[in-house]
Amino acid sequence: VQLQASGGGLVQAGGSLRLSCTASGRPFGSLALGWFRQSPGKEREFVAAISCCTGSIVYADSVKGRFTISRDNAKRTLYLQMSSLKPEDTAVYFCSATHNTWGEEGTTPTPPPIPEYDYWGQGTQVTVSS
């Protein structure tokens, strides 16, 4: 699976951006997806995740109520709508995919840790100015 993230840019605090991540390769609908971000000098951190099939969603507390993750399986695209952006949201944002079936009936309700994500996009820079 190849992932290509786009949509990053420079925005003022309080503004909005929508990130997209298109996928090629094996069936998109069978993959759980996620967004992560990394700032200089910091470890990569979880932002949001959506399960493969039922669309279960989990957000990091820091973005809850401001960011919305969604997927369009027909377009093989993952989205992250970001609103009310803050300077601390500045980071490189990565999309990722995993074969983990979290969030489905009979499985764990939480997404897997970063090491269990199988595929990664190249990242897109988001800069929020104060």
C-alpha positions in Angstrom: 0.0 0.0 0.0 1.3 3.4 -0.9 -0.1 6.4 0.9 0.2 10.0 -0.3 -0.7 12.8 2.1 -1.5 16.4 1.0 -3.3 19.5 2.1 -0.9 20.9 4.6 0.1 24.6 4.6 0.4 27.8 6.6 -2.7 29.0 8.4 -3.4 31.5 11.2 -4.6 30.4 14.6 -8.3 29.8 14.5 -8.2 28.8 10.9 -9.0 25.5 9.2 -7.3 23.0 6.9 -8.3 19.7 5.4 -5.7 17.0 4.9 -6.2 14.2 2.4 -4.4 10.9 2.1 -4.9 8.8 -1.1 -4.0 5.1 -1.2 -3.0 2.7 -3.9 -2.3 -1.0 -3.7 -4.3 -3.6 -1.9 -8.0 -3.1 -1.0 -8.5 0.1 0.9 -11.7 -0.9 2.7 -10.0 -3.6 4.6 -7.5 -1.3 6.3 -7.9 0.7 9.5 -6.4 4.2 9.1 -5.0 6.9 11.2 -3.4 10.3 11.4 -0.3 11.1 13.4 1.9 14.1 13.8 5.4 14.9 14.7 7.0 18.2 15.8 10.7 18.9 15.8 12.4 17.2 18.8 9.3 15.3 19.7 8.1 11.8 19.2 5.4 11.0 16.7 2.0 11.1 18.4 -1.4 9.8 17.7 -4.1 12.3 16.3 -7.1 10.3 15.2 -8.0 6.8 13.9 -10.9 5.2 12.0 -11.5 1.5 11.9 -11.8 -0.5 8.6 -15.4 -1.5 8.5 -17.8 0.0 11.1 -16.1 3.3 11.0 -15.3 3.4 14.7 -13.4 6.6 15.5 -11.0 7.7 18.3 -9.3 11.1 18.8 -6.5 12.3 20.9 -7.8 14.5 23.7 -5.8 17.4 22.3 -7.8 17.5 19.1 -11.2 16.2 20.2 -13.9 18.6 19.2 -11.7 20.4 16.7 -10.6 17.7 14.2 -12.7 15.2 12.3 -11.4 12.1 10.6 -13.3 10.5 7.8 -12.8 8.1 4.9 -14.2 7.6 1.4 -13.6 4.0 0.4 -14.8 4.6 -3.2 -12.2 7.3 -3.6 -9.6 5.4 -1.5 -9.0 8.6 0.5 -8.7 9.4 4.2 -9.4 12.9 5.4 -8.6 15.0 8.4 -10.7 18.2 8.7 -8.9 20.5 11.2 -10.7 23.5 12.7 -9.9 26.0 15.4 -6.2 25.4 14.8 -3.7 26.3 17.4 0.0 27.0 17.2 0.6 23.8 19.1 -0.9 21.9 16.2 2.1 22.8 14.1 3.7 19.6 13.0 4.3 17.2 10.1 1.1 15.1 9.7 1.4 11.5 8.6 -1.4 9.2 7.4 -1.0 5.5 8.1 -2.8 2.2 7.6 -2.9 -1.0 9.5 -4.4 -4.5 9.0 -5.4 -4.4 12.7 -9.1 -4.9 13.0 -9.7 -2.7 16.1 -13.1 -1.2 16.6 -15.0 -4.1 15.0 -17.4 -6.4 16.7 -15.6 -8.6 19.2 -12.3 -6.7 18.9 -10.6 -4.1 21.0 -12.3 -0.6 20.9 -9.0 1.2 20.8 -6.6 1.6 17.9 -3.2 -0.1 18.0 0.0 1.6 19.0 2.2 3.3 16.4 4.5 0.3 15.9 1.6 -1.8 14.7 0.8 0.5 11.8 2.0 -1.2 8.6 2.1 1.6 6.0 3.0 5.3 6.2 2.7 8.2 3.9 5.4 10.8 3.5 3.9 13.5 5.7 2.6 17.0 5.0 3.6 20.1 6.9 1.0 22.1 8.9 2.1 25.4 10.3 -0.2 27.5 12.5 0.9 31.0 13.2 -0.2 32.9 16.2 
